[in-house]
Amino acid sequence: MFKFIKQYAETINNANIYPMISLFIFLIFFVVLLVLVKKMGKERVSELSRIPFEKDELTNSTL
């Protein structure tokens, strides 16, 4: 299977640019995510950390 994909990819012109584009998108995503997390306030982090322990939500046991 991999051999077929490799042979097919070699026939595409400029196939070496696609890995670079995917790496660039990957890095941009995680840099943006890191910036958002760093800018998040302590109150918001505390609020998000308490979500799993809140008992006000409906559970699946009522089904």
N, C-alpha and C positions, 0 to 999 in steps of 0.2 A: 504494500500500500504506500509506504513512504517513498519507495523507489519511483512509483508512478507520479506522485506529487512532485518529487524532486525533478524528474524529467520534464514534467509539464511546466514547472516554474522556470526552468532554464530556457524554455522557448519564449517566455514573455520578455519583451524589451524593458529595460530599466527595472528588473525584478529586485535588484539590490536596494532600491529606495523604499520598498514596503516595510522591511524590518526597521529601518530608521524612523519612518513615520510612526509605526506602532510604538517604538521605544519613546519617542517624543511625546506622544499622547499619554502613555503610561506615566512618564515623569511629570508632566504638567498636571495630571489628575492628582497625584500624591503631593505635589508641592502646594496646590490649591487647598487640598484637604488639610495639610499641615498648617497652613496659614490660618484657615478657619478655626482649627482647634486651638491654636495659640492665641487668637483674638477673643475666644470665648471667655466670658466672665466666670468668676468662681461661683456666683449664684446659679448660673445656668448649669454648670457642671454638677453642682450639688443637687439641683432639681432633677437632672437626668439620672443621677446615680440612685435616687430614691424611687424611681418608677417601678422597678420590679417588686418592691416591698409594699406598695400601696394596695390596700384591700378594698378600695371603693369600686374597683372595676368588676364587671360581671365575669364569672368564670364559666367554663364549659360544663361544669357539673349540673347546671340548671337545664341542660338539654335533655 
